[in-house]
Amino acid sequence: MATDSNVERASRLDTTAISDAMDRLGIAGQCLGIKPLEHKFRLTGRAFTILYGPSASPSGTVGDYIDDVEPGGIVVLDNGGRADATVWGDILTWCAHERRIGGTVIDGACRDTHLAHQLAYPIFSRSYSMRTGKDRVQVEEMGGTVNIGDARCDAGDILRGDSDGVVVIPKLHETAILDAAEQIDAVENEIRRAVQQGMTLRQAREQHGYHSLQTRKK
């Protein structure tokens, strides 16, 4: 598989630097309320999107899409934040781990969390529960636009997740966002070095423009 340079760049950045870069550029992408099952979980990759809706009669399925996800891809499931109908469980976790999928992000609930912990398979979700989504929700669309924690996510967008949550880096703006995030990260490292060499934090922040790093640029 060909190297994806922007995915590699994103993998070296914290979500905080990416979030600040988005604020600077006036681009929304922070997935509010979406958290990792374990703080050590990390994910970076391009989105494979699924939109769910309420179950019809007769009911549609919760989806057998996992074989279509490329290794390294991120499964992104929009279940409208529902906590009463899970859309990811142990069979999907096992299959995704076997296929070297990069992780799963859910605006909603997952279940069978023990296996994700055991396999160190990164899941980021709004909640978890034991209650199945079968006959409660169904797949409405694959490969379209979804909403994850109030952030728009299109198929192929880069997702980056760490202990602070998840950000979506839109394809249209990914190079600009990554450029800004790398610059912010470099400045913060310079501030640390300056303090280590004897400068006060106030002086170091002032010298490197810390308080305006994320300020919207006109």
C-alpha positions in Angstrom: 0.0 0.0 0.0 1.3 3.4 -0.9 2.5 5.7 1.8 0.0 8.5 2.7 2.3 11.4 3.7 -0.4 13.5 5.3 -1.7 10.6 7.4 1.9 10.1 8.6 2.2 13.9 9.4 -1.0 13.8 11.4 0.1 10.8 13.3 3.0 12.7 14.7 0.8 15.5 16.1 -1.4 15.7 19.1 -5.1 16.5 18.7 -4.5 19.7 20.7 -2.0 21.1 18.1 -4.4 20.2 15.3 -7.4 21.7 17.1 -5.4 25.0 17.6 -4.5 25.0 14.0 -8.2 24.6 13.0 -9.1 27.5 15.3 -6.4 29.6 13.6 -7.7 28.8 10.2 -11.4 29.1 11.1 -12.1 25.4 10.2 -14.4 23.2 12.4 -13.3 19.7 13.1 -13.2 18.9 16.8 -15.4 15.9 17.6 -16.9 17.1 20.9 -17.9 14.4 23.4 -16.2 11.6 21.6 -13.7 9.9 23.9 -11.3 6.9 23.8 -12.2 3.7 25.7 -8.6 3.8 27.0 -6.4 6.9 27.3 -3.6 5.0 25.7 -5.6 4.5 22.5 -4.4 6.4 19.4 -5.6 6.3 15.8 -4.8 8.1 12.5 -6.2 7.3 9.1 -8.8 8.1 6.5 -12.5 7.8 7.1 -14.8 5.0 5.9 -18.2 6.6 6.8 -21.5 4.9 7.7 -24.7 6.8 8.5 -27.4 5.1 10.6 -31.1 5.8 11.0 -34.0 4.3 12.9 -35.0 0.8 11.9 -37.7 0.3 9.3 -40.3 -2.5 9.1 -39.0 -4.9 8.1 -35.7 -3.9 9.6 -32.6 -3.2 7.6 -29.2 -4.4 8.9 -26.5 -2.7 11.0 -24.1 -3.5 8.2 -21.6 -6.0 6.9 -19.2 -3.4 5.6 -16.0 -4.4 7.4 -14.6 -6.4 4.5 -14.7 -3.2 2.4 -12.5 -1.1 4.8 -8.9 -0.8 3.7 -6.1 -1.6 6.2 -5.3 1.5 8.1 -8.7 3.0 7.4 -10.9 4.4 10.2 -14.5 3.2 10.5 -16.6 6.3 11.3 -20.2 5.5 12.5 -22.8 8.2 12.8 -25.6 6.9 15.0 -26.9 10.3 16.0 -25.3 10.1 19.5 -27.8 7.3 20.5 -26.9 5.6 23.8 -29.7 3.0 23.6 -28.6 1.1 20.4 -25.0 0.0 19.9 -23.5 -0.2 16.4 -20.2 -1.9 17.2 -19.4 -5.0 19.1 -16.9 -7.9 19.6 -17.2 -9.5 16.1 -16.5 -6.2 14.4 -13.6 -5.5 16.8 -12.1 -8.9 16.1 -12.5 -8.6 12.3 -11.1 -5.0 12.3 -8.1 -6.1 14.3 -7.5 -9.1 12.0 -7.7 -6.8 9.0 -5.4 -4.2 10.5 -8.0 -1.5 10.3 -6.8 1.7 12.1 -9.7 2.2 14.6 -13.3 3.0 15.0 -15.0 6.3 15.8 -18.7 6.3 16.9 -21.2 9.1 17.5 -23.1 6.7 19.6 -22.5 3.6 21.7 -20.3 0.5 21.3 -20.4 -2.7 23.3 -18.2 -5.8 24.2 -15.5 -3.3 25.3 -13.4 -6.0 27.0 -12.2 -7.3 23.6 -11.1 -3.8 22.4 -9.1 -3.5 25.7 -7.6 -7.0 25.2 -6.6 -6.5 21.6 -5.6 -2.8 22.1 -8.0 -2.0 19.2 -8.7 1.8 19.4 -12.4 2.7 19.7 -13.5 6.3 20.3 -17.2 6.7 21.1 -19.8 8.8 22.9 -20.7 5.9 25.2 -20.9 2.2 25.7 -23.7 -0.2 26.6 -24.8 -3.8 26.3 -28.0 -3.1 24.3 -27.8 -4.2 20.6 -28.7 -1.9 17.7 -30.2 -4.8 15.7 -33.8 -4.2 14.9 -33.4 -0.7 16.4 -31.2 1.1 13.8 -30.1 0.3 10.3 -27.5 1.5 7.8 -28.9 4.4 5.7 -25.8 5.3 3.7 -22.2 4.3 3.2 -19.4 6.6 2.0 -21.3 9.8 2.5 -21.1 12.8 4.8 -21.7 12.1 8.6 -21.7 14.1 11.8 -19.4 13.1 14.6 -19.6 15.1 17.7 -20.8 18.2 15.8 -18.0 17.8 13.3 -18.6 17.2 9.6 -16.8 14.1 8.3 -16.6 13.0 4.6 -15.3 9.7 3.4 -11.5 10.1 3.0 -11.0 12.8 5.5 -8.2 12.2 8.0 -9.1 11.4 11.6 -6.6 11.8 14.4 -7.5 10.5 17.9 -5.6 10.5 21.2 -6.2 10.7 24.9 -8.0 14.1 24.5 -10.5 12.9 21.8 -10.8 13.1 18.0 -10.4 15.7 15.3 -11.5 15.5 11.7 -9.1 17.0 9.2 -11.1 17.8 6.0 -9.5 16.7 2.7 -9.8 20.2 1.2 -7.8 21.8 4.0 -5.6 19.0 5.3 -2.2 20.5 4.0 -3.0 23.9 5.5 -4.1 22.5 8.8 -1.1 20.2 9.1 1.3 23.0 8.2 -0.2 25.2 10.9 -0.3 22.4 13.5 3.4 21.6 12.9 4.3 25.2 13.3 2.3 25.4 16.6 3.9 22.2 17.9 7.4 23.6 17.0 6.7 26.8 18.9 5.6 25.0 22.0 8.7 22.9 21.9 10.8 26.1 21.6 9.0 27.5 24.7 9.9 24.3 26.7 13.5 24.6 25.6 13.7 28.3 26.6 12.3 27.5 30.1 14.8 24.6 30.4 17.6 27.0 29.6 16.6 29.4 32.4 13.9 31.8 30.9 10.7 32.3 32.9 7.6 30.8 31.3 6.1 34.3 31.0 9.2 35.5 29.0 9.3 32.4 26.9 5.6 32.6 26.0 5.9 36.3 25.2 9.0 35.8 23.0 7.4 33.0 21.0 3.9 34.5 20.7 2.2 31.7 22.6 -1.0 33.5 23.5 -1.8 34.1 19.8 -0.8 30.7 18.4 -4.4 29.7 17.8 -5.8 33.1 17.1 -7.8 33.4 13.9 -5.7 34.8 11.1 -7.4 37.3 8.7 
